[in-house]
Amino acid sequence: MIDNPFDAFVGSRKPVPMYDAAEEGKAFAYLLWGDGVKFEGAPGTGSRRKVTVRGRTGWVLASALDGTSLLEFYFIDVGQGDGVLVKTPSFQHILIDGGFPRDKQPSGKSAADFIDWKFVKDYGLSSVELDALISSHNDEDHYGGLSDLLGVDVTEELDADAIHVDRFYHAGVSWWTVGGKRSLGEVVEHDGERYLVDLLDDRDSALQGLDAASTRPLQGEWAKFIRRVADTTTADGGHCEFARLSDETPWLPGFDPDASDVSIRVLAPIEAEVQGRAALRNLGRSELNTNGHSILLRVDYGRTRTLLTGDLNKGAQQDILHAMAGSLLELQCDVAKACHHGSADVSLAFLQAMAPSATIISSGDAEGHDHPRPAIVAASGATGHLTVVKDEIVTPLVYSTELARSYAVGKLDRIEVPGGAAVEGDDLARTTLHYRTTKAGDLRPKKGSRKARGAYVVSGLVYGLVNVRTDGETLLAATLDEKNAEWSVRTFPARF
């Protein structure tokens, strides 16, 4: 937990303009409900107060700064993958997943860049301080950006001087080297079912898996990530704690109702005991197991519930429904992060059990998965909680980080070469542009070329970040409008 770095908070649920002058002037940015500001100088005689917010300085109406710190969810646009930062009203921070690593991203960005900005530019700190780091499962489009954040070689590219993590949580299913090949480990049979029993557990388990002399070492990029977690320290120089989560862990440690204003339930993976060992049901192919045994969290605050689902698939969802039979109301929520980027491998009954007022889909373009699938976008709306006011639909809402991302594209008409003549007109047809394209998840970019005449350049980019904020009674969802740099905001009431 960090100390509150702000002097005041925006209390208006409508975007608040920030001006470039103490009187009149032009609005150049807009603040959201719950945004924290730092005062610059003493109050003046006018209606505006000079503040710094998100690393920018300007003037805002003093009357708008009557708010309090909120529970905030940042659904980070990491392309193909997941990345969610949870910030509590008391300034605890939980980072869940981070997308592919930078070198496998078309944009060259991962969640590490957003986290770096949040702590350094927004909070004005010199280090990133995370109360918990969670890898929902062991697929690289989820843990890769976390590895970026912790990597010493990559930290040089960030503004933060240090990264501190108190606790690391994971789902247990891991990549091991067995017989020289990548494997999820031993599978045993019990009562007609097959179970995975080689589960990563605590810090000692991780260090054993990282030992070169181990008979069952951790494998590949997952091993590199676990090594980086093991090498990460807390703010006081201690070791980052390790723990495996399952439904046998009722609450995320430190976030039970008696310990925190925000409580976090752990609903999955569904754990069994087989031959005296913790086990998870074998769902079939490796990708079904890695996705299906994602950590499922429910974040409760006041009357609000938010479900964070990782890459849960149909088989896992059906197991969860079976395990929670008689208490399916526990799955109902105000906000749900869609399972597996809007994949079609989903249980309709699970969507109906969640019945969210808002669904957030984290997906990326140009990655060959065709997420989100049209039927799932439709199903997310059809199974969402319907609220109608004055003949207008308030909820359900469906957001997609991919759809919220936008590009400003301009046609190339002139190239200025240092110390030389400008290239324009007919010369563009004789000038060749060379470039590299990285598809999500690819390690090596593909080279390409084309003539400069007729080429287009990306002149601006708005990342598809989806903000969700709440005071425990009302929820706000917001995305940035690329045309005027204003926020598109929807508010709706909590249901619980």
Buried (B, 14 or more C-beta within 10 A) or exposed (E): BBEEEBBBBBBBBEBBBBBEEBEEBEBEBBBBBBBBBBBEEEEEEEEBBBBBBBEEEBBBBBEBBEBEBBBBBBBBBBBBBBBBBBBBBBBBBBBBBBBBBBBBBBBEBBBBBBBBBBBBEBBEBEEBBBBBBBBBBBBBBBBBBBBBBBBEEBBEEBBBEBBBBBBBBBBBBBBBBBEEEEBBBBBBEBEEEBBBBBBBBEBEBBBBBBEEEEEBBBBEBBBBBBBBBBEBBBBEEEEBBBBBBBBEBEBBBBBEEEEBBBBBBBBBBBBBEBEEEBBBBBBEEBEBBBBBBBBBBBBBBBBBBBBBBBBBBBBBBBBBBEBBEEEBEBBBBBBBBBBBBBBBBBBBBBBBBBBBBBBBBBBBBEBEBEBBBEEBBEBBBEBBBEBEEEEEEBBBBBBBBBBBBBEEEEEBEEBEEEEEEEBBEEBBEEBEBEEEEBBBBBEEBEEEEEEBBEBEEEEEBBBBBBBBBBBBEBBBBBBBBBEEEBBEBBBBBBBE
